[in-house]
Amino acid sequence: MPREEQICVTRIDDELYIKRLQKLPKYKLISDNKSYDDIDLEGRDYDILGIVVGLFQKMT
């Protein structure tokens, strides 16, 4: 299980999300990009598939 504030890959239904996990006061996926809504996980069927451990960027 990811720790608080770690970025994780989560599947809800057939959709994948890459967002920060908030555990308290309830489980929620938090978007760093405020153009996207946060997702309340309470009462939903979801799977945490993994934790983001790195980022690749093309250097120019």
mmCIF file as Biopython writes it, N, C-alpha, C and O atoms, coordinates in Angstrom:
data_model
#
loop_
_atom_site.group_PDB
_atom_site.id
_atom_site.type_symbol
_atom_site.label_atom_id
_atom_site.label_alt_id
_atom_site.label_comp_id
_atom_site.label_asym_id
_atom_site.label_entity_id
_atom_site.label_seq_id
_atom_site.pdbx_PDB_ins_code
_atom_site.Cartn_x
_atom_site.Cartn_y
_atom_site.Cartn_z
_atom_site.occupancy
_atom_site.B_iso_or_equiv
_atom_site.auth_seq_id
_atom_site.auth_asym_id
_atom_site.pdbx_PDB_model_num
ATOM 1   N N  . MET A ? 1  ? 0.853   -1.178 0.000   1.0 0.0 1  A 1 
ATOM 2   C CA . MET A ? 1  ? 0.000   0.000  0.000   1.0 0.0 1  A 1 
ATOM 3   C C  . MET A ? 1  ? 0.898   1.240  0.000   1.0 0.0 1  A 1 
ATOM 4   O O  . MET A ? 1  ? 1.837   1.326  0.792   1.0 0.0 1  A 1 
ATOM 5   N N  . PRO A ? 2  ? 0.617   2.189  -0.876  1.0 0.0 2  A 1 
ATOM 6   C CA . PRO A ? 2  ? 1.416   3.420  -0.915  1.0 0.0 2  A 1 
ATOM 7   C C  . PRO A ? 2  ? 1.288   4.218  0.377   1.0 0.0 2  A 1 
ATOM 8   O O  . PRO A ? 2  ? 0.286   4.141  1.087   1.0 0.0 2  A 1 
ATOM 9   N N  . ARG A ? 3  ? 2.321   4.973  0.652   1.0 0.0 3  A 1 
ATOM 10  C CA . ARG A ? 3  ? 2.288   5.883  1.800   1.0 0.0 3  A 1 
ATOM 11  C C  . ARG A ? 3  ? 1.531   7.150  1.420   1.0 0.0 3  A 1 
ATOM 12  O O  . ARG A ? 3  ? 1.321   7.441  0.242   1.0 0.0 3  A 1 
ATOM 13  N N  . GLU A ? 4  ? 1.134   7.885  2.431   1.0 0.0 4  A 1 
ATOM 14  C CA . GLU A ? 4  ? 0.446   9.171  2.252   1.0 0.0 4  A 1 
ATOM 15  C C  . GLU A ? 4  ? 1.244   10.067 1.305   1.0 0.0 4  A 1 
ATOM 16  O O  . GLU A ? 4  ? 2.459   10.204 1.447   1.0 0.0 4  A 1 
ATOM 17  N N  . GLU A ? 5  ? 0.565   10.666 0.358   1.0 0.0 5  A 1 
ATOM 18  C CA . GLU A ? 5  ? 1.120   11.636 -0.593  1.0 0.0 5  A 1 
ATOM 19  C C  . GLU A ? 5  ? 1.995   11.027 -1.688  1.0 0.0 5  A 1 
ATOM 20  O O  . GLU A ? 5  ? 2.529   11.768 -2.513  1.0 0.0 5  A 1 
ATOM 21  N N  . GLN A ? 6  ? 2.157   9.706  -1.724  1.0 0.0 6  A 1 
ATOM 22  C CA . GLN A ? 6  ? 2.887   9.112  -2.840  1.0 0.0 6  A 1 
ATOM 23  C C  . GLN A ? 6  ? 2.008   9.145  -4.085  1.0 0.0 6  A 1 
ATOM 24  O O  . GLN A ? 6  ? 0.781   9.077  -4.003  1.0 0.0 6  A 1 
ATOM 25  N N  . ILE A ? 7  ? 2.661   9.252  -5.237  1.0 0.0 7  A 1 
ATOM 26  C CA . ILE A ? 7  ? 1.937   9.219  -6.504  1.0 0.0 7  A 1 
ATOM 27  C C  . ILE A ? 7  ? 1.765   7.755  -6.891  1.0 0.0 7  A 1 
ATOM 28  O O  . ILE A ? 7  ? 2.730   6.991  -6.920  1.0 0.0 7  A 1 
ATOM 29  N N  . CYS A ? 8  ? 0.524   7.374  -7.188  1.0 0.0 8  A 1 
ATOM 30  C CA . CYS A ? 8  ? 0.264   5.975  -7.512  1.0 0.0 8  A 1 
ATOM 31  C C  . CYS A ? 8  ? -0.577  5.864  -8.781  1.0 0.0 8  A 1 
ATOM 32  O O  . CYS A ? 8  ? -1.257  6.803  -9.194  1.0 0.0 8  A 1 
ATOM 33  N N  . VAL A ? 9  ? -0.501  4.679  -9.381  1.0 0.0 9  A 1 
ATOM 34  C CA . VAL A ? 9  ? -1.321  4.349  -10.542 1.0 0.0 9  A 1 
ATOM 35  C C  . VAL A ? 9  ? -2.509  3.553  -10.011 1.0 0.0 9  A 1 
ATOM 36  O O  . VAL A ? 9  ? -2.338  2.507  -9.385  1.0 0.0 9  A 1 
ATOM 37  N N  . THR A ? 10 ? -3.704  4.055  -10.267 1.0 0.0 10 A 1 
ATOM 38  C CA . THR A ? 10 ? -4.919  3.451  -9.726  1.0 0.0 10 A 1 
ATOM 39  C C  . THR A ? 10 ? -5.903  3.171  -10.854 1.0 0.0 10 A 1 
ATOM 40  O O  . THR A ? 10 ? -6.094  3.994  -11.749 1.0 0.0 10 A 1 
ATOM 41  N N  . ARG A ? 11 ? -6.529  1.986  -10.796 1.0 0.0 11 A 1 
ATOM 42  C CA . ARG A ? 11 ? -7.569  1.639  -11.766 1.0 0.0 11 A 1 
ATOM 43  C C  . ARG A ? 11 ? -8.923  1.727  -11.076 1.0 0.0 11 A 1 
ATOM 44  O O  . ARG A ? 11 ? -9.144  1.113  -10.032 1.0 0.0 11 A 1 
ATOM 45  N N  . ILE A ? 12 ? -9.822  2.501  -11.673 1.0 0.0 12 A 1 
ATOM 46  C CA . ILE A ? 12 ? -11.213 2.578  -11.234 1.0 0.0 12 A 1 
ATOM 47  C C  . ILE A ? 12 ? -12.045 2.212  -12.454 1.0 0.0 12 A 1 
ATOM 48  O O  . ILE A ? 12 ? -11.996 2.894  -13.477 1.0 0.0 12 A 1 
ATOM 49  N N  . ASP A ? 13 ? -12.813 1.126  -12.338 1.0 0.0 13 A 1 
ATOM 50  C CA . ASP A ? 13 ? -13.533 0.564  -13.486 1.0 0.0 13 A 1 
ATOM 51  C C  . ASP A ? 13 ? -12.507 0.270  -14.578 1.0 0.0 13 A 1 
ATOM 52  O O  . ASP A ? 13 ? -11.566 -0.483 -14.325 1.0 0.0 13 A 1 
ATOM 53  N N  . ASP A ? 14 ? -12.644 0.819  -15.755 1.0 0.0 14 A 1 
ATOM 54  C CA . ASP A ? 14 ? -11.689 0.563  -16.841 1.0 0.0 14 A 1 
ATOM 55  C C  . ASP A ? 14 ? -10.781 1.756  -17.101 1.0 0.0 14 A 1 
ATOM 56  O O  . ASP A ? 14 ? -10.154 1.831  -18.158 1.0 0.0 14 A 1 
ATOM 57  N N  . GLU A ? 15 ? -10.697 2.684  -16.163 1.0 0.0 15 A 1 
ATOM 58  C CA . GLU A ? 15 ? -9.894  3.904  -16.325 1.0 0.0 15 A 1 
ATOM 59  C C  . GLU A ? 15 ? -8.669  3.843  -15.414 1.0 0.0 15 A 1 
ATOM 60  O O  . GLU A ? 15 ? -8.740  3.330  -14.297 1.0 0.0 15 A 1 
ATOM 61  N N  . LEU A ? 16 ? -7.544  4.373  -15.902 1.0 0.0 16 A 1 
ATOM 62  C CA . LEU A ? 16 ? -6.325  4.474  -15.103 1.0 0.0 16 A 1 
ATOM 63  C C  . LEU A ? 16 ? -6.083  5.922  -14.727 1.0 0.0 16 A 1 
ATOM 64  O O  . LEU A ? 16 ? -6.323  6.831  -15.522 1.0 0.0 16 A 1 
ATOM 65  N N  . TYR A ? 17 ? -5.603  6.131  -13.497 1.0 0.0 17 A 1 
ATOM 66  C CA . TYR A ? 17 ? -5.320  7.472  -12.994 1.0 0.0 17 A 1 
ATOM 67  C C  . TYR A ? 17 ? -3.938  7.470  -12.358 1.0 0.0 17 A 1 
ATOM 68  O O  . TYR A ? 17 ? -3.543  6.498  -11.715 1.0 0.0 17 A 1 
ATOM 69  N N  . ILE A ? 18 ? -3.206  8.565  -12.539 1.0 0.0 18 A 1 
ATOM 70  C CA . ILE A ? 18 ? -1.919  8.765  -11.872 1.0 0.0 18 A 1 
ATOM 71  C C  . ILE A ? 18 ? -2.087  10.009 -11.019 1.0 0.0 18 A 1 
ATOM 72  O O  . ILE A ? 18 ? -2.081  11.133 -11.522 1.0 0.0 18 A 1 
ATOM 73  N N  . LYS A ? 19 ? -2.236  9.788  -9.714  1.0 0.0 19 A 1 
ATOM 74  C CA . LYS A ? 19 ? -2.528  10.886 -8.787  1.0 0.0 19 A 1 
ATOM 75  C C  . LYS A ? 19 ? -1.923  10.577 -7.428  1.0 0.0 19 A 1 
ATOM 76  O O  . LYS A ? 19 ? -1.525  9.443  -7.158  1.0 0.0 19 A 1 
ATOM 77  N N  . ARG A ? 20 ? -1.856  11.591 -6.576  1.0 0.0 20 A 1 
ATOM 78  C CA . ARG A ? 20 ? -1.371  11.420 -5.205  1.0 0.0 20 A 1 
ATOM 79  C C  . ARG A ? 20 ? -2.449  10.790 -4.332  1.0 0.0 20 A 1 
ATOM 80  O O  . ARG A ? 20 ? -3.632  11.105 -4.463  1.0 0.0 20 A 1 
ATOM 81  N N  . LEU A ? 21 ? -2.030  9.903  -3.449  1.0 0.0 21 A 1 
ATOM 82  C CA . LEU A ? 21 ? -2.964  9.258  -2.537  1.0 0.0 21 A 1 
ATOM 83  C C  . LEU A ? 21 ? -3.034  10.037 -1.229  1.0 0.0 21 A 1 
ATOM 84  O O  . LEU A ? 21 ? -2.013  10.302 -0.594  1.0 0.0 21 A 1 
ATOM 85  N N  . GLN A ? 22 ? -4.234  10.393 -0.844  1.0 0.0 22 A 1 
ATOM 86  C CA . GLN A ? 22 ? -4.482  11.002 0.469   1.0 0.0 22 A 1 
ATOM 87  C C  . GLN A ? 22 ? -5.264  9.974  1.279   1.0 0.0 22 A 1 
ATOM 88  O O  . GLN A ? 22 ? -6.265  9.441  0.802   1.0 0.0 22 A 1 
ATOM 89  N N  . LYS A ? 23 ? -4.812  9.691  2.511   1.0 0.0 23 A 1 
ATOM 90  C CA . LYS A ? 23 ? -5.471  8.671  3.325   1.0 0.0 23 A 1 
ATOM 91  C C  . LYS A ? 23 ? -6.390  9.261  4.386   1.0 0.0 23 A 1 
ATOM 92  O O  . LYS A ? 23 ? -7.385  8.635  4.751   1.0 0.0 23 A 1 
ATOM 93  N N  . LEU A ? 24 ? -6.082  10.432 4.881   1.0 0.0 24 A 1 
ATOM 94  C CA . LEU A ? 24 ? -6.864  11.013 5.978   1.0 0.0 24 A 1 
ATOM 95  C C  . LEU A ? 24 ? -7.472  12.326 5.549   1.0 0.0 24 A 1 
ATOM 96  O O  . LEU A ? 24 ? -6.775  13.089 4.879   1.0 0.0 24 A 1 
ATOM 97  N N  . PRO A ? 25 ? -8.676  12.652 5.864   1.0 0.0 25 A 1 
ATOM 98  C CA . PRO A ? 25 ? -9.569  11.888 6.737   1.0 0.0 25 A 1 
ATOM 99  C C  . PRO A ? 25 ? -10.196 10.688 6.040   1.0 0.0 25 A 1 
ATOM 100 O O  . PRO A ? 25 ? -10.725 9.802  6.711   1.0 0.0 25 A 1 
ATOM 101 N N  . LYS A ? 26 ? -10.150 10.634 4.697   1.0 0.0 26 A 1 
ATOM 102 C CA . LYS A ? 26 ? -10.638 9.458  3.971   1.0 0.0 26 A 1 
ATOM 103 C C  . LYS A ? 26 ? -9.793  9.297  2.720   1.0 0.0 26 A 1 
ATOM 104 O O  . LYS A ? 26 ? -9.108  10.227 2.295   1.0 0.0 26 A 1 
ATOM 105 N N  . TYR A ? 27 ? -9.848  8.103  2.133   1.0 0.0 27 A 1 
ATOM 106 C CA . TYR A ? 27 ? -9.046  7.833  0.942   1.0 0.0 27 A 1 
ATOM 107 C C  . TYR A ? 27 ? -9.548  8.654  -0.237  1.0 0.0 27 A 1 
ATOM 108 O O  . TYR A ? 27 ? -10.736 8.676  -0.558  1.0 0.0 27 A 1 
ATOM 109 N N  . LYS A ? 28 ? -8.578  9.336  -0.877  1.0 0.0 28 A 1 
ATOM 110 C CA . LYS A ? 28 ? -8.905  10.212 -1.999  1.0 0.0 28 A 1 
ATOM 111 C C  . LYS A ? 28 ? -7.682  10.280 -2.907  1.0 0.0 28 A 1 
ATOM 112 O O  . LYS A ? 28 ? -6.548  10.219 -2.432  1.0 0.0 28 A 1 
ATOM 113 N N  . LEU A ? 29 ? -7.913  10.406 -4.215  1.0 0.0 29 A 1 
ATOM 114 C CA . LEU A ? 29 ? -6.830  10.654 -5.161  1.0 0.0 29 A 1 
ATOM 115 C C  . LEU A ? 29 ? -6.798  12.144 -5.444  1.0 0.0 29 A 1 
ATOM 116 O O  . LEU A ? 29 ? -7.809  12.731 -5.829  1.0 0.0 29 A 1 
ATOM 117 N N  . ILE A ? 30 ? -5.638  12.755 -5.254  1.0 0.0 30 A 1 
ATOM 118 C CA . ILE A ? 30 ? -5.470  14.196 -5.381  1.0 0.0 30 A 1 
ATOM 119 C C  . ILE A ? 30 ? -4.719  14.506 -6.672  1.0 0.0 30 A 1 
ATOM 120 O O  . ILE A ? 30 ? -3.662  13.934 -6.935  1.0 0.0 30 A 1 
ATOM 121 N N  . SER A ? 31 ? -5.268  15.409 -7.470  1.0 0.0 31 A 1 
ATOM 122 C CA . SER A ? 31 ? -4.628  15.831 -8.718  1.0 0.0 31 A 1 
ATOM 123 C C  . SER A ? 31 ? -3.634  16.954 -8.448  1.0 0.0 31 A 1 
ATOM 124 O O  . SER A ? 31 ? -3.983  17.948 -7.811  1.0 0.0 31 A 1 
ATOM 125 N N  . ASP A ? 32 ? -2.394  16.806 -8.926  1.0 0.0 32 A 1 
ATOM 126 C CA . ASP A ? 32 ? -1.438  17.917 -8.874  1.0 0.0 32 A 1 
ATOM 127 C C  . ASP A ? 32 ? -1.863  19.004 -9.852  1.0 0.0 32 A 1 
ATOM 128 O O  . ASP A ? 32 ? -1.655  20.190 -9.598  1.0 0.0 32 A 1 
ATOM 129 N N  . ASN A ? 33 ? -2.458  18.600 -10.969 1.0 0.0 33 A 1 
ATOM 130 C CA . ASN A ? 33 ? -2.954  19.531 -11.978 1.0 0.0 33 A 1 
ATOM 131 C C  . ASN A ? 33 ? -4.377  19.927 -11.595 1.0 0.0 33 A 1 
ATOM 132 O O  . ASN A ? 33 ? -5.287  19.100 -11.652 1.0 0.0 33 A 1 
ATOM 133 N N  . LYS A ? 34 ? -4.571  21.162 -11.212 1.0 0.0 34 A 1 
ATOM 134 C CA . LYS A ? 34 ? -5.874  21.627 -10.726 1.0 0.0 34 A 1 
ATOM 135 C C  . LYS A ? 34 ? -6.931  21.724 -11.832 1.0 0.0 34 A 1 
ATOM 136 O O  . LYS A ? 34 ? -8.082  22.060 -11.554 1.0 0.0 34 A 1 
ATOM 137 N N  . SER A ? 35 ? -6.549  21.433 -13.089 1.0 0.0 35 A 1 
ATOM 138 C CA . SER A ? 35 ? -7.533  21.353 -14.171 1.0 0.0 35 A 1 
ATOM 139 C C  . SER A ? 35 ? -8.368  20.074 -14.065 1.0 0.0 35 A 1 
ATOM 140 O O  . SER A ? 35 ? -9.407  19.947 -14.712 1.0 0.0 35 A 1 
ATOM 141 N N  . TYR A ? 36 ? -7.902  19.127 -13.239 1.0 0.0 36 A 1 
ATOM 142 C CA . TYR A ? 36 ? -8.591  17.851 -13.053 1.0 0.0 36 A 1 
ATOM 143 C C  . TYR A ? 36 ? -9.097  17.746 -11.623 1.0 0.0 36 A 1 
ATOM 144 O O  . TYR A ? 36 ? -8.444  18.198 -10.682 1.0 0.0 36 A 1 
ATOM 145 N N  . ASP A ? 37 ? -10.270 17.143 -11.475 1.0 0.0 37 A 1 
ATOM 146 C CA . ASP A ? 37 ? -10.872 16.985 -10.153 1.0 0.0 37 A 1 
ATOM 147 C C  . ASP A ? 37 ? -10.181 15.891 -9.353  1.0 0.0 37 A 1 
ATOM 148 O O  . ASP A ? 37 ? -9.628  14.945 -9.915  1.0 0.0 37 A 1 
ATOM 149 N N  . ASP A ? 38 ? -10.221 16.035 -8.028  1.0 0.0 38 A 1 
ATOM 150 C CA . ASP A ? 38 ? -9.802  14.968 -7.135  1.0 0.0 38 A 1 
ATOM 151 C C  . ASP A ? 38 ? -10.871 13.874 -7.172  1.0 0.0 38 A 1 
ATOM 152 O O  . ASP A ? 38 ? -12.008 14.131 -7.567  1.0 0.0 38 A 1 
ATOM 153 N N  . ILE A ? 39 ? -10.509 12.659 -6.763  1.0 0.0 39 A 1 
ATOM 154 C CA . ILE A ? 39 ? -11.444 11.534 -6.798  1.0 0.0 39 A 1 
ATOM 155 C C  . ILE A ? 39 ? -11.564 10.941 -5.403  1.0 0.0 39 A 1 
ATOM 156 O O  . ILE A ? 39 ? -10.571 10.500 -4.824  1.0 0.0 39 A 1 
ATOM 157 N N  . ASP A ? 40 ? -12.769 10.931 -4.869  1.0 0.0 40 A 1 
ATOM 158 C CA . ASP A ? 40 ? -13.061 10.312 -3.576  1.0 0.0 40 A 1 
ATOM 159 C C  . ASP A ? 40 ? -13.167 8.807  -3.796  1.0 0.0 40 A 1 
ATOM 160 O O  . ASP A ? 40 ? -13.952 8.358  -4.631  1.0 0.0 40 A 1 
ATOM 161 N N  . LEU A ? 41 ? -12.381 8.022  -3.052  1.0 0.0 41 A 1 
ATOM 162 C CA . LEU A ? 41 ? -12.375 6.571  -3.240  1.0 0.0 41 A 1 
ATOM 163 C C  . LEU A ? 41 ? -13.362 5.845  -2.332  1.0 0.0 41 A 1 
ATOM 164 O O  . LEU A ? 41 ? -13.586 4.647  -2.505  1.0 0.0 41 A 1 
ATOM 165 N N  . GLU A ? 42 ? -13.944 6.534  -1.386  1.0 0.0 42 A 1 
ATOM 166 C CA . GLU A ? 42 ? -14.859 5.900  -0.435  1.0 0.0 42 A 1 
ATOM 167 C C  . GLU A ? 42 ? -16.054 5.282  -1.165  1.0 0.0 42 A 1 
ATOM 168 O O  . GLU A ? 42 ? -16.751 5.965  -1.916  1.0 0.0 42 A 1 
ATOM 169 N N  . GLY A ? 43 ? -16.284 3.980  -0.937  1.0 0.0 43 A 1 
ATOM 170 C CA . GLY A ? 43 ? -17.405 3.277  -1.543  1.0 0.0 43 A 1 
ATOM 171 C C  . GLY A ? 43 ? -17.190 2.862  -2.986  1.0 0.0 43 A 1 
ATOM 172 O O  . GLY A ? 43 ? -18.104 2.325  -3.612  1.0 0.0 43 A 1 
ATOM 173 N N  . ARG A ? 44 ? -15.996 3.098  -3.532  1.0 0.0 44 A 1 
ATOM 174 C CA . ARG A ? 44 ? -15.716 2.743  -4.929  1.0 0.0 44 A 1 
ATOM 175 C C  . ARG A ? 44 ? -14.863 1.480  -4.981  1.0 0.0 44 A 1 
ATOM 176 O O  . ARG A ? 44 ? -14.117 1.181  -4.049  1.0 0.0 44 A 1 
ATOM 177 N N  . ASP A ? 45 ? -14.984 0.753  -6.074  1.0 0.0 45 A 1 
ATOM 178 C CA . ASP A ? 45 ? -14.160 -0.423 -6.325  1.0 0.0 45 A 1 
ATOM 179 C C  . ASP A ? 45 ? -12.929 0.044  -7.104  1.0 0.0 45 A 1 
ATOM 180 O O  . ASP A ? 45 ? -13.052 0.517  -8.234  1.0 0.0 45 A 1 
ATOM 181 N N  . TYR A ? 46 ? -11.746 -0.087 -6.505  1.0 0.0 46 A 1 
ATOM 182 C CA . TYR A ? 46 ? -10.522 0.390  -7.153  1.0 0.0 46 A 1 
ATOM 183 C C  . TYR A ? 46 ? -9.368  -0.547 -6.835  1.0 0.0 46 A 1 
ATOM 184 O O  . TYR A ? 46 ? -9.413  -1.301 -5.863  1.0 0.0 46 A 1 
ATOM 185 N N  . ASP A ? 47 ? -8.334  -0.490 -7.669  1.0 0.0 47 A 1 
ATOM 186 C CA . ASP A ? 47 ? -7.096  -1.238 -7.459  1.0 0.0 47 A 1 
ATOM 187 C C  . ASP A ? 47 ? -5.934  -0.275 -7.575  1.0 0.0 47 A 1 
ATOM 188 O O  . ASP A ? 47 ? -5.856  0.487  -8.538  1.0 0.0 47 A 1 
ATOM 189 N N  . ILE A ? 48 ? -5.029  -0.297 -6.607  1.0 0.0 48 A 1 
ATOM 190 C CA . ILE A ? 48 ? -3.781  0.455  -6.719  1.0 0.0 48 A 1 
ATOM 191 C C  . ILE A ? 48 ? -2.784  -0.477 -7.394  1.0 0.0 48 A 1 
ATOM 192 O O  . ILE A ? 48 ? -2.393  -1.499 -6.830  1.0 0.0 48 A 1 
ATOM 193 N N  . LEU A ? 49 ? -2.378  -0.113 -8.610  1.0 0.0 49 A 1 
ATOM 194 C CA . LEU A ? 49 ? -1.538  -0.982 -9.427  1.0 0.0 49 A 1 
ATOM 195 C C  . LEU A ? 49 ? -0.060  -0.804 -9.145  1.0 0.0 49 A 1 
ATOM 196 O O  . LEU A ? 49 ? 0.722   -1.733 -9.347  1.0 0.0 49 A 1 
ATOM 197 N N  . GLY A ? 50 ? 0.336   0.370  -8.684  1.0 0.0 50 A 1 
ATOM 198 C CA . GLY A ? 50 ? 1.747   0.608  -8.421  1.0 0.0 50 A 1 
ATOM 199 C C  . GLY A ? 50 ? 2.005   2.018  -7.950  1.0 0.0 50 A 1 
ATOM 200 O O  . GLY A ? 50 ? 1.105   2.854  -7.876  1.0 0.0 50 A 1 
ATOM 201 N N  . ILE A ? 51 ? 3.266   2.256  -7.632  1.0 0.0 51 A 1 
ATOM 202 C CA . ILE A ? 51 ? 3.719   3.553  -7.141  1.0 0.0 51 A 1 
ATOM 203 C C  . ILE A ? 51 ? 4.689   4.132  -8.167  1.0 0.0 51 A 1 
ATOM 204 O O  . ILE A ? 51 ? 5.560   3.421  -8.668  1.0 0.0 51 A 1 
ATOM 205 N N  . VAL A ? 52 ? 4.544   5.401  -8.477  1.0 0.0 52 A 1 
ATOM 206 C CA . VAL A ? 52 ? 5.457   6.073  -9.403  1.0 0.0 52 A 1 
ATOM 207 C C  . VAL A ? 52 ? 6.786   6.288  -8.676  1.0 0.0 52 A 1 
ATOM 208 O O  . VAL A ? 52 ? 6.825   6.891  -7.604  1.0 0.0 52 A 1 
ATOM 209 N N  . VAL A ? 53 ? 7.877   5.786  -9.274  1.0 0.0 53 A 1 
ATOM 210 C CA . VAL A ? 53 ? 9.188   5.898  -8.642  1.0 0.0 53 A 1 
ATOM 211 C C  . VAL A ? 53 ? 10.166  6.740  -9.449  1.0 0.0 53 A 1 
ATOM 212 O O  . VAL A ? 53 ? 11.265  7.027  -8.975  1.0 0.0 53 A 1 
ATOM 213 N N  . GLY A ? 54 ? 9.784   7.144  -10.669 1.0 0.0 54 A 1 
ATOM 214 C CA . GLY A ? 54 ? 10.680  7.944  -11.486 1.0 0.0 54 A 1 
ATOM 215 C C  . GLY A ? 54 ? 9.936   8.613  -12.623 1.0 0.0 54 A 1 
ATOM 216 O O  . GLY A ? 54 ? 8.758   8.353  -12.870 1.0 0.0 54 A 1 
ATOM 217 N N  . LEU A ? 55 ? 10.660  9.483  -13.305 1.0 0.0 55 A 1 
ATOM 218 C CA . LEU A ? 55 ? 10.087  10.241 -14.407 1.0 0.0 55 A 1 
ATOM 219 C C  . LEU A ? 55 ? 11.148  10.358 -15.493 1.0 0.0 55 A 1 
ATOM 220 O O  . LEU A ? 55 ? 12.294  10.708 -15.212 1.0 0.0 55 A 1 
ATOM 221 N N  . PHE A ? 56 ? 10.771  10.068 -16.715 1.0 0.0 56 A 1 
ATOM 222 C CA . PHE A ? 56 ? 11.677  10.220 -17.845 1.0 0.0 56 A 1 
ATOM 223 C C  . PHE A ? 56 ? 11.317  11.491 -18.593 1.0 0.0 56 A 1 
ATOM 224 O O  . PHE A ? 56 ? 10.145  11.744 -18.870 1.0 0.0 56 A 1 
ATOM 225 N N  . GLN A ? 57 ? 12.324  12.291 -18.918 1.0 0.0 57 A 1 
ATOM 226 C CA . GLN A ? 57 ? 12.112  13.496 -19.705 1.0 0.0 57 A 1 
ATOM 227 C C  . GLN A ? 57 ? 13.181  13.573 -20.784 1.0 0.0 57 A 1 
ATOM 228 O O  . GLN A ? 57 ? 14.345  13.245 -20.551 1.0 0.0 57 A 1 
ATOM 229 N N  . LYS A ? 58 ? 12.772  14.007 -21.958 1.0 0.0 58 A 1 
ATOM 230 C CA . LYS A ? 58 ? 13.714  14.192 -23.053 1.0 0.0 58 A 1 
ATOM 231 C C  . LYS A ? 58 ? 14.471  15.494 -22.817 1.0 0.0 58 A 1 
ATOM 232 O O  . LYS A ? 58 ? 13.865  16.543 -22.595 1.0 0.0 58 A 1 
ATOM 233 N N  . MET A ? 59 ? 15.786  15.420 -22.867 1.0 0.0 59 A 1 
ATOM 234 C CA . MET A ? 59 ? 16.632  16.601 -22.685 1.0 0.0 59 A 1 
ATOM 235 C C  . MET A ? 59 ? 16.906  17.216 -24.052 1.0 0.0 59 A 1 
ATOM 236 O O  . MET A ? 59 ? 17.303  16.516 -24.983 1.0 0.0 59 A 1 
ATOM 237 N N  . THR A ? 60 ? 16.696  18.519 -24.171 1.0 0.0 60 A 1 
ATOM 238 C CA . THR A ? 60 ? 16.951  19.186 -25.450 1.0 0.0 60 A 1 
ATOM 239 C C  . THR A ? 60 ? 18.047  20.214 -25.318 1.0 0.0 60 A 1 
ATOM 240 O O  . THR A ? 60 ? 18.395  20.874 -26.297 1.0 0.0 60 A 1 
#
